[in-house]
């Protein structure tokens, strides 16, 4: 499922990302590591907000617009979904830092892939299925769980 964002929507996402990041003084946290060393401190929040907006547009669910100093409970939406967004060059697999996965419980995960102005919602998976398929990998930022995109349920317009 591909969603094309407008310039205005992307600017809105950037504004929210800067505010969220600023609430943490643009610092890394236990659950949020800046893997974009050549980007501004708020960039990882921007990547996430873009994915959340795309899922919101698809699902009709309201985004959580709160700007909080403390982290959330592991979900981005009231239906228990946590959106994981990648800006990788190639279509990604679903990756969740092990520490984050163990501390924050979502019912299901949606993988979004940025190719701005397009955000592709690649697929979704329940936490139980994620546990079935996850493999541990380390890309230099600590252990992560990875599930192949081939195990995700395709997302289509209803």
C-alpha positions as a Markdown table, in Angstrom:
| # | Residue | x | y | z |
|---|---|---|---|---|
| 1 | Unk | 0.0 | 0.0 | 0.0 |
| 2 | Unk | 1.6 | 3.2 | -1.1 |
| 3 | Unk | 0.6 | 6.6 | 0.2 |
| 4 | Unk | 1.8 | 9.9 | -1.3 |
| 5 | Unk | 2.3 | 12.7 | 1.2 |
| 6 | Unk | 2.0 | 16.3 | 0.3 |
| 7 | Unk | 4.8 | 18.9 | 1.0 |
| 8 | Unk | 2.5 | 20.3 | 3.7 |
| 9 | Unk | 2.1 | 16.9 | 5.4 |
| 10 | Unk | 5.8 | 16.3 | 5.4 |
| 11 | Unk | 6.4 | 19.8 | 6.9 |
| 12 | Unk | 3.8 | 19.0 | 9.6 |
| 13 | Unk | 5.6 | 15.7 | 10.4 |
| 14 | Unk | 8.9 | 17.5 | 10.6 |
| 15 | Unk | 7.5 | 20.1 | 13.1 |
| 16 | Unk | 6.0 | 17.3 | 15.3 |
| 17 | Unk | 9.3 | 15.4 | 15.1 |
| 18 | Unk | 11.3 | 18.4 | 16.2 |
| 19 | Unk | 9.0 | 19.0 | 19.1 |
| 20 | Unk | 9.0 | 15.3 | 20.2 |
| 21 | Unk | 12.8 | 15.2 | 19.9 |
| 22 | Unk | 13.2 | 18.5 | 21.7 |
| 23 | Unk | 11.2 | 17.1 | 24.7 |
| 24 | Unk | 14.1 | 14.7 | 25.1 |
| 25 | Unk | 16.7 | 17.4 | 24.4 |
| 26 | Unk | 17.4 | 15.6 | 21.1 |
| 27 | Unk | 19.2 | 12.9 | 23.1 |
| 28 | Unk | 19.4 | 9.1 | 22.6 |
| 29 | Unk | 17.3 | 7.1 | 25.1 |
| 30 | Unk | 17.1 | 3.5 | 26.2 |
| 31 | Unk | 14.7 | 2.8 | 23.4 |
| 32 | Unk | 15.6 | 5.3 | 20.7 |
| 33 | Unk | 19.1 | 5.3 | 19.3 |
| 34 | Unk | 20.2 | 7.7 | 16.5 |
| 35 | Unk | 21.4 | 5.5 | 13.7 |
| 36 | Unk | 21.5 | 8.5 | 11.4 |
| 37 | Unk | 24.8 | 10.0 | 12.6 |
| 38 | Unk | 25.0 | 12.3 | 9.6 |
| 39 | Unk | 21.5 | 13.7 | 10.3 |
| 40 | Unk | 20.0 | 16.1 | 12.9 |
| 41 | Unk | 19.1 | 14.6 | 16.3 |
| 42 | Unk | 15.4 | 14.8 | 15.5 |
| 43 | Unk | 15.6 | 12.9 | 12.2 |
| 44 | Unk | 14.8 | 9.5 | 13.7 |
| 45 | Unk | 11.6 | 11.1 | 15.1 |
| 46 | Unk | 10.8 | 12.5 | 11.7 |
| 47 | Unk | 11.1 | 9.0 | 10.1 |
| 48 | Unk | 8.8 | 7.6 | 12.7 |
| 49 | Unk | 6.2 | 10.4 | 12.4 |
| 50 | Unk | 6.0 | 10.0 | 8.6 |
| 51 | Unk | 5.2 | 6.3 | 9.0 |
| 52 | Unk | 2.6 | 7.1 | 11.7 |
| 53 | Unk | 0.9 | 9.6 | 9.4 |
| 54 | Unk | 0.8 | 7.2 | 6.5 |
| 55 | Unk | -0.8 | 4.5 | 8.7 |
| 56 | Unk | -3.2 | 7.1 | 10.1 |
| 57 | Unk | -4.3 | 8.1 | 6.6 |
| 58 | Unk | -4.7 | 4.4 | 5.6 |
| 59 | Unk | -6.5 | 3.3 | 8.8 |
| 60 | Unk | -8.5 | 6.4 | 9.7 |
| 61 | Unk | -7.0 | 6.1 | 13.3 |
| 62 | Unk | -6.0 | 9.3 | 15.0 |
| 63 | Unk | -2.3 | 9.8 | 15.6 |
| 64 | Unk | -1.0 | 10.4 | 19.1 |
| 65 | Unk | 0.1 | 14.0 | 18.9 |
| 66 | Unk | 1.4 | 14.3 | 22.5 |
| 67 | Unk | 4.8 | 15.7 | 23.0 |
| 68 | Unk | 6.1 | 13.8 | 26.0 |
| 69 | Unk | 9.3 | 13.7 | 28.0 |
| 70 | Unk | 8.8 | 10.0 | 28.9 |
| 71 | Unk | 8.4 | 7.3 | 26.3 |
| 72 | Unk | 5.1 | 5.7 | 25.3 |
| 73 | Unk | 3.8 | 2.3 | 26.1 |
| 74 | Unk | 5.0 | 0.8 | 22.9 |
| 75 | Unk | 2.0 | 1.5 | 20.7 |
| 76 | Unk | 1.3 | 4.4 | 18.3 |
| 77 | Unk | -2.4 | 3.9 | 18.0 |
| 78 | Unk | -5.4 | 2.9 | 20.2 |
| 79 | Unk | -5.8 | -0.4 | 18.3 |
| 80 | Unk | -2.4 | -1.6 | 19.7 |
| 81 | Unk | -0.4 | -1.0 | 16.6 |
| 82 | Unk | 3.2 | 0.1 | 16.7 |
| 83 | Unk | 4.4 | 1.5 | 13.3 |
| 84 | Unk | 8.1 | 0.8 | 12.5 |
| 85 | Unk | 9.5 | 3.0 | 9.7 |
| 86 | Unk | 12.6 | 2.6 | 7.7 |
| 87 | Unk | 14.3 | 5.0 | 5.3 |
| 88 | Unk | 16.7 | 2.3 | 4.0 |
| 89 | Unk | 17.7 | 2.3 | 0.4 |
| 90 | Unk | 16.2 | -1.2 | -0.3 |
| 91 | Unk | 12.9 | -2.6 | 0.8 |
| 92 | Unk | 13.5 | -3.4 | 4.5 |
| 93 | Unk | 12.7 | -6.3 | 6.8 |
| 94 | Unk | 11.0 | -5.5 | 10.1 |
| 95 | Unk | 13.6 | -4.6 | 12.7 |
| 96 | Unk | 13.0 | -3.8 | 16.4 |
| 97 | Unk | 15.7 | -3.3 | 18.9 |
| 98 | Unk | 15.6 | -6.2 | 21.4 |
| 99 | Unk | 15.7 | -3.9 | 24.4 |
| 100 | Unk | 12.7 | -1.9 | 23.1 |
| 101 | Unk | 10.8 | -5.0 | 22.2 |
| 102 | Unk | 11.2 | -6.4 | 25.7 |
| 103 | Unk | 10.1 | -3.2 | 27.4 |
| 104 | Unk | 7.3 | -2.0 | 25.2 |
| 105 | Unk | 4.4 | -4.3 | 24.3 |
| 106 | Unk | 2.3 | -3.8 | 21.1 |
| 107 | Unk | -0.4 | -6.1 | 19.8 |
| 108 | Unk | 0.9 | -5.8 | 16.3 |
| 109 | Unk | 3.5 | -4.1 | 14.1 |
| 110 | Unk | 3.2 | -2.3 | 10.8 |
| 111 | Unk | 6.3 | -1.8 | 8.7 |
| 112 | Unk | 6.5 | 1.4 | 6.7 |
| 113 | Unk | 9.2 | 2.3 | 4.1 |
| 114 | Unk | 10.0 | 5.9 | 3.2 |
| 115 | Unk | 10.7 | 6.8 | -0.4 |
| 116 | Unk | 9.5 | 10.4 | 0.0 |
| 117 | Unk | 7.0 | 11.7 | -0.9 |
| 118 | Unk | 5.8 | 8.1 | -1.0 |
| 119 | Unk | 5.4 | 6.0 | 2.2 |
| 120 | Unk | 4.8 | 2.3 | 1.5 |
| 121 | Unk | 3.0 | 0.3 | 4.2 |
| 122 | Unk | 4.8 | -3.0 | 3.5 |
| 123 | Unk | 2.8 | -5.2 | 5.9 |
| 124 | Unk | 1.8 | -6.0 | 9.4 |
| 125 | Unk | 2.3 | -8.9 | 11.8 |
| 126 | Unk | 0.9 | -9.8 | 15.2 |
| 127 | Unk | 3.3 | -9.9 | 18.2 |
| 128 | Unk | 2.7 | -13.7 | 18.5 |
| 129 | Unk | 3.7 | -14.2 | 14.8 |
| 130 | Unk | 6.6 | -11.9 | 15.3 |
| 131 | Unk | 7.8 | -14.1 | 18.1 |
| 132 | Unk | 7.6 | -17.1 | 15.9 |
| 133 | Unk | 9.7 | -15.7 | 13.1 |
| 134 | Unk | 12.1 | -13.3 | 14.8 |
| 135 | Unk | 15.9 | -13.7 | 14.5 |
| 136 | Unk | 18.5 | -11.9 | 16.5 |
| 137 | Unk | 21.0 | -9.7 | 14.6 |
| 138 | Unk | 23.4 | -7.0 | 15.5 |
| 139 | Unk | 24.2 | -4.2 | 13.1 |
| 140 | Unk | 26.5 | -2.4 | 15.5 |
| 141 | Unk | 23.8 | -0.8 | 17.7 |
| 142 | Unk | 23.0 | -3.7 | 20.0 |
| 143 | Unk | 20.9 | -6.8 | 19.4 |
| 144 | Unk | 17.8 | -6.4 | 17.3 |
| 145 | Unk | 15.0 | -8.8 | 16.4 |
| 146 | Unk | 14.4 | -9.0 | 12.6 |
| 147 | Unk | 11.5 | -10.6 | 10.8 |
| 148 | Unk | 11.6 | -11.0 | 7.0 |
| 149 | Unk | 9.1 | -8.9 | 5.1 |
| 150 | Unk | 7.9 | -12.1 | 3.5 |
| 151 | Unk | 6.3 | -13.0 | 6.8 |
| 152 | Unk | 4.2 | -9.8 | 6.9 |
| 153 | Unk | 0.5 | -9.6 | 6.0 |
| 154 | Unk | 0.1 | -7.3 | 3.0 |
| 155 | Unk | -1.8 | -4.1 | 3.7 |
| 156 | Unk | -4.5 | -3.2 | 1.1 |
| 157 | Unk | -7.2 | -0.6 | 0.9 |
| 158 | Unk | -10.5 | -1.9 | 2.3 |
